[in-house]
Amino acid sequence: MPSDQSTIADTSPISLVVIDDHALVRDAIATVVEMSDHLTLDGEAADGRSGLDLIEQRQPDIALVDFSLPDMTGVDVIAQARAKNSRTRFLILTGSPLDSRERRQLAGIADGFHHKENGRTALLAAIKQTLASPRPPEPPNTDEANEALLKAGLLTDRERDVVREIARGRSVELISERLGITTATVRKHRENIMYKLGVTSSTQLVRTAMQIGQY
């Protein structure tokens, strides 16, 4: 039976950093790296800001980034790293499987995905697939569609729910009833959504919602 080592075909050492706020996850990945002849762990970080500093200092081949960090999202980490012209590839770590909508939203941002509950072999395969992907593009803020996708990753699940309702033309009162939240909460979500998406009108909000597949 072939060993997990065959999953990483490149014989040159691959430098890797892990950005995750759960020590158990970092330790588990460190163990996988130690058991591989072709991976080297260049550092760990427990939050996005420390992770960005680590990427800038180490310039690893690949960064494993938790989707949800204490101070920012994994998407935000990737965006800021690439804004500094980082050529690191990024593998998003998720605590639950991504649905098709989430995969579409992240397709232009992350180079790969890995569900944390999957095992060692799956992680090595995800790393290999991520490394085999095309080199990451230049910072995506020059492309309107990619920028919309990038910003979509900053929305919470509840904010995405509100975006869908707004895009379908539903009133604050109806959104409140459908989602089981107060009208004041709906308005607050709307303000946060518009700020995160960088829009200033309902028309812009609907257009952006359609671009990111929320309609």
PASEBA-1860 file (N, C-alpha, C; in nm, 3 decimals):
! residues 215
1> MPSDQSTI> 0.085/-0.119/0.000/0.000/0.000/0.000/0.088/0.124/0.000 ~ 0.064/0.222/-0.091/0.148/0.340/-0.095/0.128/0.425/0.028 ~ 0.235/0.489/0.072/0.226/0.575/0.190/0.169/0.709/0.152 ~ 0.135/0.790/0.255/0.084/0.924/0.230/0.189/1.011/0.165 ~ 0.317/0.973/0.175/0.422/1.054/0.117/0.402/1.069/-0.033 ~ 0.345/0.967/-0.098/0.328/0.973/-0.243/0.226/1.077/-0.284 ~ 0.147/1.125/-0.187/0.048/1.226/-0.219/0.114/1.357/-0.258 ~ 0.230/1.388/-0.200/0.306/1.506/-0.237/0.418/1.461/-0.328
9> ADTSPISL> 0.402/1.486/-0.458/0.494/1.429/-0.555/0.624/1.508/-0.568 ~ 0.619/1.638/-0.545/0.737/1.720/-0.562/0.841/1.685/-0.457 ~ 0.965/1.660/-0.500/1.069/1.619/-0.406/1.135/1.738/-0.337 ~ 1.116/1.860/-0.387/1.175/1.977/-0.323/1.092/2.013/-0.200 ~ 1.157/2.063/-0.094/1.083/2.098/0.028/0.979/2.206/0.001 ~ 0.863/2.190/0.060/0.754/2.285/0.045/0.735/2.356/0.178 ~ 0.753/2.487/0.178/0.738/2.563/0.302/0.592/2.596/0.326 ~ 0.552/2.589/0.451/0.410/2.598/0.486/0.394/2.674/0.617
17> VVIDDHAL> 0.290/2.757/0.625/0.253/2.819/0.752/0.107/2.788/0.780 ~ 0.071/2.788/0.908/-0.066/2.759/0.950/-0.120/2.878/1.028 ~ -0.238/2.925/0.989/-0.303/3.037/1.058/-0.440/2.988/1.104 ~ -0.450/2.957/1.232/-0.574/2.903/1.289/-0.575/2.932/1.438 ~ -0.689/2.972/1.490/-0.695/3.009/1.631/-0.713/2.890/1.724 ~ -0.725/2.769/1.669/-0.740/2.650/1.751/-0.605/2.577/1.760 ~ -0.551/2.569/1.881/-0.421/2.505/1.901/-0.423/2.359/1.857 ~ -0.534/2.291/1.879/-0.542/2.150/1.841/-0.528/2.132/1.690
25> VRDAIATV> -0.587/2.224/1.614/-0.575/2.217/1.468/-0.431/2.242/1.426 ~ -0.369/2.343/1.484/-0.230/2.373/1.450/-0.140/2.255/1.485 ~ -0.164/2.194/1.601/-0.082/2.080/1.643/-0.101/1.961/1.549 ~ -0.225/1.938/1.508/-0.253/1.826/1.418/-0.183/1.845/1.284 ~ -0.188/1.967/1.232/-0.121/1.994/1.104/0.030/1.984/1.120 ~ 0.082/2.032/1.233/0.226/2.021/1.258/0.270/1.875/1.258 ~ 0.187/1.788/1.313/0.219/1.645/1.316/0.224/1.588/1.175 ~ 0.127/1.627/1.091/0.126/1.582/0.952/0.253/1.628/0.880
33> VEMSDHLT> 0.291/1.752/0.904/0.412/1.807/0.840/0.536/1.731/0.885 ~ 0.545/1.702/1.014/0.660/1.630/1.067/0.675/1.492/1.005 ~ 0.564/1.431/0.969/0.565/1.296/0.912/0.590/1.296/0.762 ~ 0.599/1.414/0.703/0.622/1.424/0.559/0.765/1.466/0.531 ~ 0.827/1.401/0.433/0.963/1.437/0.394/0.966/1.562/0.306 ~ 0.851/1.604/0.256/0.848/1.710/0.156/0.784/1.839/0.204 ~ 0.747/1.844/0.332/0.687/1.964/0.388/0.772/2.016/0.503 ~ 0.781/2.148/0.513/0.847/2.210/0.628/0.755/2.317/0.685
41> LDGEAADG> 0.739/2.316/0.817/0.653/2.414/0.884/0.736/2.537/0.918 ~ 0.704/2.649/0.855/0.780/2.772/0.874/0.722/2.863/0.982 ~ 0.608/2.826/1.037/0.553/2.908/1.143/0.404/2.888/1.161 ~ 0.354/2.936/1.276/0.213/2.926/1.309/0.165/3.061/1.361 ~ 0.036/3.087/1.342/-0.025/3.209/1.396/-0.167/3.177/1.439 ~ -0.214/3.248/1.541/-0.348/3.222/1.596/-0.449/3.329/1.558 ~ -0.407/3.430/1.482/-0.501/3.534/1.438/-0.454/3.589/1.304 ~ -0.542/3.666/1.241/-0.512/3.714/1.107/-0.396/3.809/1.098
49> RSGLDLIE> -0.388/3.904/1.192/-0.280/4.003/1.187/-0.144/3.936/1.203 ~ -0.132/3.846/1.300/-0.006/3.773/1.317/0.024/3.687/1.195 ~ -0.082/3.632/1.136/-0.065/3.550/1.017/-0.011/3.630/0.900 ~ -0.062/3.752/0.882/-0.013/3.838/0.774/0.135/3.872/0.794 ~ 0.172/3.901/0.918/0.313/3.929/0.947/0.399/3.807/0.915 ~ 0.347/3.690/0.950/0.421/3.566/0.926/0.440/3.542/0.777 ~ 0.334/3.563/0.699/0.343/3.543/0.554/0.444/3.640/0.493 ~ 0.439/3.765/0.539/0.531/3.866/0.485/0.676/3.833/0.518
57> QRQPDIAL> 0.698/3.781/0.639/0.834/3.749/0.681/0.887/3.623/0.615 ~ 0.802/3.521/0.606/0.848/3.390/0.560/0.829/3.366/0.411 ~ 0.728/3.431/0.351/0.696/3.408/0.210/0.688/3.258/0.179 ~ 0.600/3.186/0.248/0.592/3.041/0.229/0.533/3.004/0.093 ~ 0.553/2.878/0.055/0.492/2.829/-0.069/0.340/2.823/-0.054 ~ 0.294/2.787/0.065/0.150/2.770/0.087/0.115/2.810/0.231 ~ 0.001/2.873/0.246/-0.050/2.909/0.379/-0.184/2.841/0.399 ~ -0.198/2.772/0.511/-0.325/2.711/0.549/-0.396/2.808/0.642
65> VDFSLPDM> -0.510/2.860/0.599/-0.575/2.971/0.670/-0.717/2.932/0.710 ~ -0.747/2.947/0.839/-0.882/2.921/0.887/-0.979/3.021/0.826 ~ -1.097/2.973/0.789/-1.198/3.060/0.728/-1.242/3.169/0.825 ~ -1.252/3.136/0.955/-1.297/3.232/1.056/-1.191/3.249/1.163 ~ -1.134/3.368/1.171/-1.031/3.400/1.270/-1.085/3.504/1.368 ~ -1.023/3.520/1.484/-1.077/3.612/1.584/-1.086/3.757/1.539 ~ -0.990/3.802/1.457/-0.984/3.943/1.422/-1.023/3.974/1.278 ~ -1.033/3.874/1.193/-1.071/3.894/1.054/-1.103/3.759/0.993
73> TGVDVIAQ> -1.155/3.759/0.871/-1.182/3.633/0.804/-1.058/3.584/0.730 ~ -1.059/3.456/0.696/-0.950/3.403/0.615/-0.943/3.471/0.480 ~ -1.059/3.509/0.426/-1.064/3.581/0.299/-0.990/3.714/0.311 ~ -1.009/3.781/0.424/-0.942/3.909/0.446/-0.791/3.891/0.452 ~ -0.747/3.783/0.516/-0.603/3.754/0.522/-0.547/3.738/0.381 ~ -0.616/3.660/0.298/-0.569/3.637/0.161/-0.565/3.767/0.083 ~ -0.671/3.847/0.095/-0.678/3.972/0.020/-0.564/4.065/0.058 ~ -0.538/4.078/0.188/-0.432/4.169/0.231/-0.294/4.117/0.194
81> ARAKNSRT> -0.277/3.985/0.201/-0.147/3.928/0.162/-0.121/3.950/0.014 ~ -0.222/3.930/-0.068/-0.203/3.948/-0.212/-0.190/4.094/-0.250 ~ -0.250/4.182/-0.170/-0.234/4.325/-0.195/-0.089/4.367/-0.178 ~ -0.014/4.287/-0.101/0.130/4.313/-0.082/0.213/4.230/-0.181 ~ 0.145/4.179/-0.285/0.210/4.104/-0.393/0.267/3.970/-0.346 ~ 0.208/3.913/-0.243/0.250/3.780/-0.200/0.216/3.678/-0.309 ~ 0.310/3.588/-0.337/0.286/3.482/-0.435/0.259/3.349/-0.367 ~ 0.234/3.354/-0.238/0.196/3.235/-0.162/0.062/3.183/-0.213
89> RFLILTGS> 0.048/3.051/-0.215/-0.082/2.992/-0.244/-0.157/2.972/-0.112 ~ -0.290/2.976/-0.118/-0.370/2.975/0.003/-0.471/2.861/0.003 ~ -0.468/2.784/0.111/-0.562/2.674/0.133/-0.652/2.713/0.250 ~ -0.781/2.728/0.224/-0.876/2.766/0.328/-0.915/2.642/0.409 ~ -0.909/2.655/0.542/-0.953/2.550/0.633/-1.094/2.582/0.682 ~ -1.185/2.488/0.671/-1.322/2.512/0.713/-1.364/2.410/0.819 ~ -1.448/2.455/0.911/-1.498/2.366/1.015/-1.618/2.286/0.971 ~ -1.677/2.323/0.858/-1.790/2.250/0.802/-1.777/2.252/0.651
97> PLDSRERR> -1.835/2.154/0.583/-1.823/2.150/0.436/-1.880/2.275/0.372 ~ -1.817/2.322/0.265/-1.867/2.438/0.192/-1.978/2.394/0.097 ~ -2.086/2.472/0.093/-2.189/2.442/-0.006/-2.148/2.502/-0.140 ~ -2.226/2.476/-0.244/-2.189/2.519/-0.379/-2.180/2.670/-0.389 ~ -2.268/2.740/-0.317/-2.266/2.886/-0.321/-2.137/2.940/-0.261 ~ -2.097/2.885/-0.147/-1.975/2.931/-0.081/-1.853/2.901/-0.166 ~ -1.853/2.785/-0.232/-1.740/2.751/-0.319/-1.731/2.849/-0.436 ~ -1.845/2.888/-0.493/-1.844/2.985/-0.602/-1.788/3.118/-0.554
105> QLAGIADG> -1.829/3.158/-0.435/-1.785/3.286/-0.381/-1.633/3.289/-0.358 ~ -1.579/3.174/-0.317/-1.438/3.170/-0.281/-1.348/3.124/-0.395 ~ -1.409/3.081/-0.507/-1.331/3.023/-0.616/-1.227/3.119/-0.671 ~ -1.258/3.249/-0.673/-1.163/3.345/-0.726/-1.068/3.401/-0.622 ~ -1.074/3.345/-0.500/-0.994/3.400/-0.391/-0.894/3.296/-0.340 ~ -0.946/3.186/-0.287/-0.858/3.081/-0.234/-0.813/2.988/-0.347 ~ -0.699/2.923/-0.326/-0.647/2.828/-0.424/-0.694/2.686/-0.395 ~ -0.744/2.663/-0.272/-0.791/2.530/-0.236/-0.868/2.534/-0.106
113> FHHKENGR> -0.934/2.422/-0.074/-1.016/2.413/0.046/-0.989/2.280/0.115 ~ -1.004/2.280/0.248/-0.991/2.155/0.323/-1.083/2.160/0.444 ~ -1.165/2.055/0.458/-1.253/2.042/0.574/-1.172/1.983/0.688 ~ -1.170/2.049/0.802/-1.083/2.010/0.913/-1.108/1.868/0.963 ~ -1.230/1.819/0.948/-1.260/1.686/1.000/-1.207/1.575/0.911 ~ -1.164/1.609/0.790/-1.105/1.508/0.703/-0.965/1.473/0.753 ~ -0.917/1.359/0.717/-0.793/1.307/0.774/-0.666/1.355/0.706 ~ -0.558/1.291/0.749/-0.424/1.327/0.705/-0.407/1.314/0.554
121> TALLAAIK> -0.454/1.204/0.499/-0.440/1.182/0.355/-0.513/1.289/0.276 ~ -0.633/1.326/0.323/-0.710/1.430/0.255/-0.639/1.564/0.262 ~ -0.575/1.594/0.375/-0.502/1.719/0.389/-0.384/1.723/0.292 ~ -0.308/1.615/0.286/-0.195/1.610/0.193/-0.241/1.624/0.048 ~ -0.354/1.561/0.017/-0.408/1.572/-0.119/-0.451/1.716/-0.149 ~ -0.510/1.783/-0.049/-0.553/1.921/-0.067/-0.433/2.013/-0.088 ~ -0.326/1.988/-0.013/-0.204/2.067/-0.030/-0.147/2.047/-0.170 ~ -0.143/1.922/-0.214/-0.091/1.892/-0.348/-0.174/1.961/-0.455
129> QTLASPRP> -0.306/1.953/-0.442/-0.395/2.014/-0.541/-0.378/2.166/-0.542 ~ -0.363/2.225/-0.424/-0.346/2.369/-0.415/-0.216/2.413/-0.480 ~ -0.110/2.337/-0.458/0.020/2.371/-0.517/0.018/2.354/-0.669 ~ -0.067/2.264/-0.717/-0.075/2.239/-0.861/-0.164/2.339/-0.933 ~ -0.236/2.421/-0.856/-0.325/2.520/-0.917/-0.243/2.629/-0.984 ~ -0.302/2.703/-1.078/-0.229/2.814/-1.141/-0.181/2.914/-1.036 ~ -0.074/2.983/-1.068/-0.024/3.084/-0.976/-0.135/3.183/-0.945 ~ -0.144/3.230/-0.820/-0.250/3.324/-0.785/-0.243/3.450/-0.868
137> PEPPNTDE> -0.359/3.508/-0.900/-0.360/3.629/-0.981/-0.306/3.748/-0.904 ~ -0.287/3.857/-0.975/-0.252/3.982/-0.908/-0.367/4.023/-0.818 ~ -0.345/4.112/-0.723/-0.452/4.152/-0.633/-0.582/4.177/-0.708 ~ -0.693/4.114/-0.663/-0.815/4.113/-0.741/-0.894/4.242/-0.740 ~ -0.850/4.346/-0.670/-0.933/4.465/-0.662/-0.937/4.544/-0.791 ~ -0.867/4.499/-0.895/-0.875/4.565/-1.024/-0.988/4.508/-1.109 ~ -1.048/4.401/-1.066/-1.155/4.336/-1.141/-1.283/4.343/-1.061 ~ -1.388/4.400/-1.120/-1.511/4.426/-1.045/-1.574/4.299/-0.992
145> ANEALLKA> -1.580/4.195/-1.075/-1.645/4.072/-1.031/-1.566/4.005/-0.920 ~ -1.434/3.998/-0.936/-1.353/3.936/-0.832/-1.357/4.017/-0.703 ~ -1.366/4.150/-0.717/-1.374/4.234/-0.598/-1.503/4.206/-0.523 ~ -1.612/4.187/-0.598/-1.739/4.155/-0.533/-1.731/4.023/-0.460 ~ -1.666/3.924/-0.523/-1.648/3.794/-0.458/-1.565/3.808/-0.332 ~ -1.461/3.887/-0.341/-1.374/3.908/-0.226/-1.452/3.967/-0.110 ~ -1.530/4.071/-0.138/-1.606/4.137/-0.033/-1.714/4.046/0.023 ~ -1.768/3.958/-0.062/-1.872/3.866/-0.015/-1.821/3.778/0.098
153> GLLTDRER> -1.694/3.744/0.092/-1.637/3.660/0.196/-1.631/3.727/0.331 ~ -1.651/3.859/0.335/-1.649/3.932/0.461/-1.784/3.930/0.531 ~ -1.888/3.884/0.460/-2.023/3.884/0.518/-2.043/3.763/0.608 ~ -2.116/3.784/0.716/-2.155/3.672/0.801/-2.269/3.596/0.734 ~ -2.299/3.477/0.785/-2.409/3.399/0.729/-2.540/3.476/0.736 ~ -2.565/3.543/0.848/-2.689/3.619/0.863/-2.694/3.736/0.766 ~ -2.580/3.803/0.746/-2.576/3.914/0.650/-2.604/3.864/0.508 ~ -2.556/3.745/0.476/-2.586/3.688/0.344/-2.735/3.662/0.328
161> DVVREIAR> -2.798/3.615/0.436/-2.943/3.595/0.432/-3.015/3.727/0.403 ~ -2.972/3.833/0.470/-3.034/3.964/0.451/-3.011/4.015/0.309 ~ -2.889/3.996/0.256/-2.858/4.039/0.119/-2.954/3.973/0.021 ~ -2.976/3.843/0.036/-3.067/3.773/-0.056/-3.207/3.833/-0.051 ~ -3.253/3.863/0.070/-3.388/3.918/0.083/-3.397/4.058/0.022 ~ -3.296/4.140/0.044/-3.294/4.275/-0.014/-3.291/4.267/-0.166 ~ -3.207/4.177/-0.218/-3.193/4.162/-0.363/-3.324/4.120/-0.428 ~ -3.409/4.053/-0.353/-3.538/4.009/-0.406/-3.648/4.112/-0.386
169> GRSVELIS> -3.608/4.231/-0.339/-3.702/4.341/-0.330/-3.792/4.341/-0.208 ~ -3.758/4.264/-0.108/-3.843/4.254/0.010/-3.817/4.371/0.106 ~ -3.922/4.415/0.172/-3.913/4.528/0.263/-3.845/4.487/0.393 ~ -3.806/4.588/0.471/-3.745/4.563/0.601/-3.839/4.481/0.688 ~ -3.968/4.518/0.686/-4.066/4.449/0.769/-4.080/4.302/0.728 ~ -4.082/4.276/0.597/-4.097/4.139/0.551/-3.971/4.057/0.580 ~ -3.856/4.120/0.564/-3.730/4.051/0.598/-3.729/4.014/0.745 ~ -3.774/4.108/0.828/-3.780/4.084/0.972/-3.867/3.963/1.002
177> ERLGITTA> -3.982/3.956/0.935/-4.075/3.845/0.959/-4.018/3.713/0.909 ~ -3.958/3.715/0.790/-3.907/3.592/0.730/-3.787/3.536/0.806 ~ -3.701/3.624/0.857/-3.579/3.579/0.925/-3.594/3.570/1.076 ~ -3.707/3.618/1.128/-3.730/3.610/1.272/-3.641/3.702/1.353 ~ -3.614/3.821/1.299/-3.533/3.919/1.370/-3.607/4.052/1.369 ~ -3.567/4.146/1.453/-3.636/4.274/1.461/-3.603/4.361/1.340 ~ -3.689/4.460/1.314/-3.664/4.552/1.203/-3.536/4.633/1.228 ~ -3.510/4.665/1.355/-3.387/4.739/1.387/-3.264/4.656/1.353
185> TVRKHREN> -3.272/4.525/1.378/-3.161/4.437/1.345/-3.142/4.427/1.194 ~ -3.253/4.422/1.121/-3.243/4.419/0.974/-3.173/4.544/0.923 ~ -3.213/4.659/0.976/-3.151/4.785/0.931/-3.003/4.790/0.966 ~ -2.967/4.738/1.082/-2.826/4.735/1.121/-2.747/4.643/1.030 ~ -2.804/4.525/0.999/-2.738/4.434/0.905/-2.719/4.502/0.770 ~ -2.823/4.574/0.725/-2.816/4.640/0.595/-2.703/4.742/0.592 ~ -2.689/4.819/0.700/-2.580/4.917/0.708/-2.444/4.848/0.701 ~ -2.430/4.739/0.777/-2.303/4.666/0.778/-2.272/4.606/0.642
193> IMYKLGVT> -2.375/4.552/0.576/-2.357/4.491/0.444/-2.310/4.596/0.343 ~ -2.375/4.710/0.342/-2.340/4.814/0.245/-2.198/4.864/0.270 ~ -2.161/4.874/0.397/-2.024/4.917/0.430/-1.923/4.814/0.381 ~ -1.949/4.686/0.409/-1.855/4.580/0.370/-1.844/4.565/0.219 ~ -1.957/4.584/0.149/-1.956/4.569/0.003/-1.914/4.697/-0.067 ~ -1.902/4.806/0.008/-1.858/4.931/-0.052/-1.962/4.995/-0.142 ~ -2.090/4.979/-0.109/-2.197/5.037/-0.190/-2.271/5.142/-0.108 ~ -2.338/5.234/-0.179/-2.405/5.344/-0.111/-2.553/5.355/-0.143
201> SSTQLVRT> -2.605/5.265/-0.227/-2.747/5.271/-0.262/-2.802/5.130/-0.276 ~ -2.935/5.120/-0.270/-3.000/4.990/-0.285/-2.975/4.932/-0.424 ~ -2.970/5.019/-0.525/-2.943/4.972/-0.661/-2.806/4.906/-0.670 ~ -2.706/4.971/-0.612/-2.572/4.913/-0.611/-2.569/4.784/-0.532 ~ -2.646/4.780/-0.424/-2.650/4.660/-0.341/-2.706/4.542/-0.419 ~ -2.816/4.564/-0.492/-2.876/4.457/-0.572/-2.780/4.411/-0.680 ~ -2.714/4.505/-0.749/-2.620/4.469/-0.855/-2.505/4.385/-0.800 ~ -2.451/4.427/-0.686/-2.341/4.353/-0.626/-2.387/4.216/-0.578
209> AMQIGQY> -2.509/4.210/-0.523/-2.563/4.082/-0.478/-2.573/3.984/-0.594 ~ -2.613/4.032/-0.710/-2.623/3.945/-0.827/-2.485/3.897/-0.872 ~ -2.384/3.984/-0.861/-2.248/3.946/-0.901/-2.193/3.835/-0.813 ~ -2.228/3.837/-0.685/-2.170/3.739/-0.594/-2.261/3.617/-0.575 ~ -2.364/3.608/-0.658/-2.447/3.489/-0.655/-2.543/3.482/-0.540 ~ -2.575/3.596/-0.480/-2.666/3.595/-0.366/-2.811/3.608/-0.409 ~ -2.837/3.644/-0.533/-2.975/3.670/-0.576/-3.055/3.541/-0.571
END
